Amino acid sequence: MPTDPPPDPYTVLGISPDATPLQVARAHRRLAKRFHPDLHPDEATAERMREVNEAYRRLRSADPGVAADAGPARAPAASHWAPSRRPVRPAEASTTRSWAAWRASAAETRATPGTRRSPGEVHEPVTRRPGRLEPVERRFSQSGWAALLMAAAFLVVMAAAMVAGRLAALP
């Protein structure tokens, strides 16, 4: 049974052969909204969507000259809903030791050479946190007691003004 030649991807998407990649993507999106199988569950619409996806895949390939002559998709990984990258395969283990075996025993820990510091050397760990602020000499005018004293003086002046105002209002 002979296979039919693949239809021209430009006619399937309804664009001219000199279309830009942006025009190709817009045409595919427009047709995908129109023929999506979730919106139209019949088989004819699903087949039309397969044609649209195949035409878009062929036009989106790296070599545009080969895209029009290329046959149907050879691998199912090139379909519309397939993942876009190859699966990650873990490499073979380079050793037979398990992760728990890498922990050092108490004897190995004691056998490792320690860090020796010269007398007076202070260890400062590497950190991005800013250092502690040094205490600054503050004057009395910058203290909370000065603020409290000023508030009390203000209240006394306000009370004196109110009493003076009442005395001035008397005949």
Secondary structure, DSSP 8 states (H G I E B T S, - for coil): --------HHHHHT--TT--HHHHHHHHHHHHHHH-TTT--SHHHHHHHHHHHHHHHHHTSS-HHHHTT--S-SSGGGSTTS-SS--------S-S--TGGGS--HHHHHHS------TT-------SS----------GGGSHHHHHHHHHHHHHHHHHHHHHHHHHH--
